[in-house]
Amino acid sequence: TNTNDRSVFLRRESAARGYCRRFDTVFTSARGSLMRDEAGREYIDFLAGCAALNYGHNDPAMREALLAHIGADGLAMGLDLHSTAKRAFLDTFESVILKPRGLPHRVQFTGPTGTNAVEAAMKLARKVTGRHNIIAFTNGYHGVTLGALAATGSAYNRMGLPLSGVTRVPFDGYMGSDMDSAALLARLLDDPSSGVDAPAAILLETVQGEGGLNAASPGWVQRIAALARQHGALLIVDDVQAGCGRTGSFFSFEPMGIVPDLVAMSKSLSGFGLPMALVLIHPDHDQWRPAEHNGTFRGNTHAFVTATAALQTYWREPGFEAEIARRAALTHAHLERIGREVPGSVLKGRGMMQGLDVHSGDLAGQVCSLAFARGLVIETSGAHDQVLKVLAPLNTPLPLLEQGLSILHGAVTDTLA
Ligand code: PMP
C-alpha cells in the first residue's frame, strides 16, 4: 500500500527540508491540538507550526469565516489594494489590540513571513536614523535572508557567509547571573573607541524561541529600551514567535512596561496557519514613501479574514489570558517534575513558551524521537538543540496538555533508563 509512503520526498525534495526528518510520517489532517497521519495515527501537537498555530488547527470560527468569504467570491489576492477584508482586520486590530493597550502604532503589511517583517523593520530603522549598525543579541533568531540573517546568531544558519551591519551583544543571562549585559552595552555605546558604531536600532526577542527559550528579565529589557532612547536608536521587538499570546499576553513585552518603536509580527497572526506578517510602526517613524518597500504578497486576503476571526474569538472578551496562564502553570509544574529526573537540567521560558534544557542535543533528540513514537510531536531548540520545547496551542484542552506532558515525561524517563 501507499500508506505513509515517503519515497517521493526523499527522491525529489531538496535536502533543505528540516522538521520532516524528525517526524517521519505523512500527515493528512488536524483539528485543535491533534494531528493525524495517513495511517490514521493521532499525535498531540506540541510544535503548533512553530508557534504559527497558537489557536490550534482548523479553529471552527476561523474556518467558518474563511469558507464564507471564499463562498461569496471574496477577493483572494489583493496586492496592497484596499479591501473589505483588510479593513475589517485593521478596524479589529485597532479596537481589540492597539487601543486598549494605548499603542498609537500604524500597521505595515510586509511579505508574508517573519523574516520579511524583520527585514522591513531593520530597513526602516536605517532609513529613519540614517545609521547602519543594528545591535542584536547572542542566540537571537530573526530569519534567513541576508539582512535578518546578519542579526541571527545561529552559526548553522549563518553558513559562514560574510554578513554585515550587525553588532552582537550578550543576551540577558548569557554572561552568568552576576554580570549585566545591558551595562556592557551601555559602556560600548558610550565609548567612542569601542568600535561599535552608533546604532540605527536595537533588535531583540523578549523570549528567544529558537535560541533556547531564553527569557529576558523585565528590568533588563527596560534598561535596553532606555539605552535605545538615550542613543537615538529605534527599539525593535521581534514578536514573531513570542507574540499573539504565546507568552501570556498578546504582545510579549506588555508586562515589561515598554513601548517599542517597531514590532515585527507573523506566525500566529492569521490564526489559521495562513502566511501573514506586519510591522507595527510608531507614528513618529512612519517615514516610508509609497511603494518604497514592495511585495506581491503583502495582502493575503484569506489571512486577513481568519486573523480578524482570531481576534474576535480570542481577544475581544477578557478571559483568554487567564486560560493561557492556567496552561502555562500546568506546563511549568510538569516540567519541574520532569526536570528532577535530569541532573542539572534547567527550566526555561515563559508562558506557553517553556521548556527544559537538558544540556545535550543527543539526549533531547532521543527524547523527541521516543515521544513521537508514542504520539507526541515536540521539537528542540537552542544552540545545541538541547532544549525540549513545549509549544502547544494556547487553547489545548487541559486533559490533552496533561497527556502530552505525561508522554514527554515517560519519554525522558525511558530514554535515561
Ligand atoms: N523571528 C523569530 C523570533 C522567529 O522565531 C522566526 C521563525 N522561527 C522568524 C523571525 C522568521 O520567521 P519566518 O520563518 O516566518 O520567516
Residues whose N, C-alpha, C, O or C-beta is under 5 A from the ligand:
A	BS01	PMP	T113 G114 T115 N116 Y141 H142 G143 E205 G209 D238 V240 Q241
